């Protein structure tokens, strides 16, 4: 079991920025309307 302790709860923005800084990139999901990046990660796609 793992326990994470933070001074304050991280925001969606800070988590996304940390992922992007480590080289992660959002992956599009095939939808009826075509491929789309879903969720907060869509903020990282122009």
GIWOKA-V35433 format. One record per helix or strand of 2 or more residues. SS is the DSSP state (alpha for helix, beta for strand). FROM is the first residue (numbers start at 1). LEN is the number of residues. Records with the same first field share a line. If there is no record, write none. Layout:
SS=FROM-LEN, FROM-LEN
This chain:
alpha=12-10, 39-6
beta=29-3, 34-3
